[in-house]
Amino acid sequence: MNIIHLTPAAVAAIIEYKANLQIPETHFLRIGIKQKNANDKGLIIGFDEPTDKDKTVEIEGIKIVYHPGQALFFAGMQIDFLERDGKKGFELMEKK
């Protein structure tokens, strides 16, 4: 079972961003949570080099790194890539 799920739209966007931004092969997709307060948590997603404290997994061909202490905030969730009202971006949501 994967720690997190990626929609086909998210996979396509990640591959496109990595190619267009010329991200080095040593950098993986980092997923994390930025917590402002107990009720307001936001997704952190970007390319980063793994550290010795990170866990690394491969999902849908995408190498993902995350801090194990944050996994309980996004385990079982899904990342989607949405385009609406002229805006686009990644969104963390309950798995459908």
C-alpha positions, 0 to 999 in steps of 0.5 A: 500500500502506498503512503500517498496516492497520485492522480494521473493529472498529478503524475503528468504535471510532476513529470512535466515540471521536472523536465521543464525546470531541469531538476537534477536526477538527485532531487526527488519530489518532497511531500510535507505538511506546513502547519499554521495551527491545529486546524490549518495544515497546508501541503508542501510539494517541491523537488529536493534532495533526500536527507538521511532522516527522510523516507524514500518511496517510488509511486507511479514512477515518481521518487518521493521523499518525506519526513516520517514524522509528517506521514500521519498527516498525509498517509492515505491521502491523494495529490491531484493537479487541478486547473480552474479559473485560470489557476493551476496547482497541486491539491491534497485531498481525501482519496476518492 
